[in-house]
Amino acid sequence: MEILIWIGIFLTCFVAMEFMAWFTHKYIMHGFLWVLHKDHHRKDHKSWWERNDAFFIFYAAISMFFFMSGLVPYGSAIGGGIALYGFTYFMVHDIFIHQRIKIFKKANHWYAKAIRRAHKIHHKQLGKEDSECFGMLVPPLRFFKNK
């Protein structure tokens, strides 16, 4: 029974991170910490590293806290759910969508197309205002239509 609780907490944290990513992206990255996120919306930066990558460090630190603290029951499940979401986000956002590592170029699946369409619409706006599609793994339904 203990393992089922651990798995449930792990999966709940992974799913909840999609909401956290949406909330953080919409209200923090496109809000008061736009100074860290704006280089991600521009193509004129010259480094592989973006200031936007600092958000990854923040969530990695939170995940490590839960793994290492021992203060929270099932901390490894919480930290693991956050870490798996971070890895998934990196694979989808940085590798699949933005091609920071040139693989998965020809993915032609209906879900992959929907994620790319939604993210393309998000990056259509170069400023912090008037953007849409702030989530990552659950794009709005309209992007699942064939075009």
C-alpha positions in Angstrom: 0.0 0.0 0.0 2.9 2.4 0.8 4.2 2.1 -2.7 0.8 3.0 -4.2 0.7 6.2 -2.1 4.2 7.1 -3.3 3.3 6.5 -6.9 0.1 8.5 -6.5 1.9 11.5 -5.0 4.6 11.2 -7.7 2.1 11.3 -10.5 0.0 14.0 -8.8 3.1 16.2 -8.5 4.0 15.6 -12.2 0.5 16.6 -13.3 0.4 19.6 -11.0 3.6 20.9 -12.4 1.9 21.6 -15.8 -0.4 24.0 -13.9 2.7 25.4 -12.1 4.5 25.9 -15.4 1.5 27.6 -16.9 1.0 29.9 -13.8 4.8 30.7 -13.6 5.0 31.4 -17.3 1.9 33.6 -17.5 2.2 35.6 -14.2 5.9 35.5 -13.3 7.9 35.1 -16.6 5.5 37.4 -18.4 5.1 39.5 -15.3 7.7 40.9 -12.8 10.5 38.5 -14.0 10.2 39.4 -17.6 13.8 40.6 -17.4 14.8 37.0 -17.2 12.4 35.6 -19.8 12.6 38.2 -22.5 15.7 36.9 -24.2 13.8 33.6 -24.8 11.4 35.6 -27.0 14.2 37.2 -29.0 16.6 35.7 -31.5 19.3 38.3 -31.1 21.1 36.7 -28.1 24.3 35.0 -29.0 24.7 32.4 -26.2 23.3 28.9 -26.0 22.4 29.8 -22.4 19.5 32.2 -21.9 18.7 34.1 -18.7 15.4 32.3 -19.0 17.2 29.1 -18.0 17.4 30.4 -14.5 13.8 29.2 -14.0 15.1 25.6 -14.5 17.6 26.2 -11.7 14.8 27.4 -9.4 12.7 24.3 -10.0 15.7 22.0 -9.8 16.5 23.4 -6.4 12.9 22.9 -5.2 13.1 19.3 -6.4 16.4 18.7 -4.7 15.1 20.2 -1.4 12.3 17.6 -1.4 14.6 14.8 -2.2 17.2 15.7 0.4 15.4 17.4 3.3 13.6 14.4 4.9 11.3 17.0 6.5 8.3 16.2 4.3 6.6 12.8 4.2 7.0 11.3 0.7 9.5 14.0 -0.2 11.2 11.8 -2.7 7.8 11.3 -4.5 7.3 15.1 -4.6 10.9 15.8 -5.7 10.7 13.0 -8.2 7.4 14.3 -9.8 9.0 17.8 -10.1 12.2 16.3 -11.5 10.4 14.2 -14.1 8.3 17.2 -15.2 11.5 19.2 -15.5 13.1 16.5 -17.6 10.0 16.2 -19.8 9.8 20.0 -20.1 13.4 20.1 -21.2 12.9 17.4 -23.8 9.7 19.0 -25.2 10.6 22.7 -25.0 14.3 22.9 -25.4 15.1 19.9 -27.6 11.9 19.1 -29.5 10.5 22.7 -30.0 13.5 25.0 -29.9 16.0 22.4 -31.3 18.8 23.3 -28.9 20.0 19.8 -29.6 19.1 18.9 -33.2 17.0 15.7 -32.8 13.3 15.0 -33.2 13.2 17.3 -36.2 10.8 15.2 -38.2 8.3 14.3 -35.5 4.9 14.2 -37.3 2.5 13.0 -34.6 -0.8 14.8 -34.0 0.2 15.6 -30.4 3.7 16.8 -31.4 2.1 19.1 -34.1 -0.3 20.6 -31.5 2.4 21.4 -29.1 4.5 23.0 -31.8 1.5 25.1 -33.1 0.7 26.3 -29.6 4.2 27.3 -28.8 4.6 29.0 -32.2 1.6 31.1 -31.3 3.1 31.9 -27.9 6.3 33.2 -29.5 4.4 35.2 -32.1 4.4 38.1 -29.6 7.9 39.4 -28.8 6.8 41.5 -25.8 5.4 40.4 -22.5 1.9 41.5 -23.3 -0.8 39.8 -25.4 0.8 36.3 -25.4 -1.2 33.2 -25.1 -0.6 29.4 -24.7 1.5 29.5 -21.5 1.4 25.7 -20.8 3.6 23.1 -22.3 2.2 19.6 -22.3 -1.5 20.4 -22.6 -2.1 22.8 -25.5 -5.5 24.3 -26.2 -7.8 22.0 -28.1 -7.9 24.2 -31.2 -4.3 23.2 -31.9 -5.2 19.6 -32.4 -7.1 20.3 -35.6 -5.4 19.2 -38.8 -4.0 22.1 -40.9 
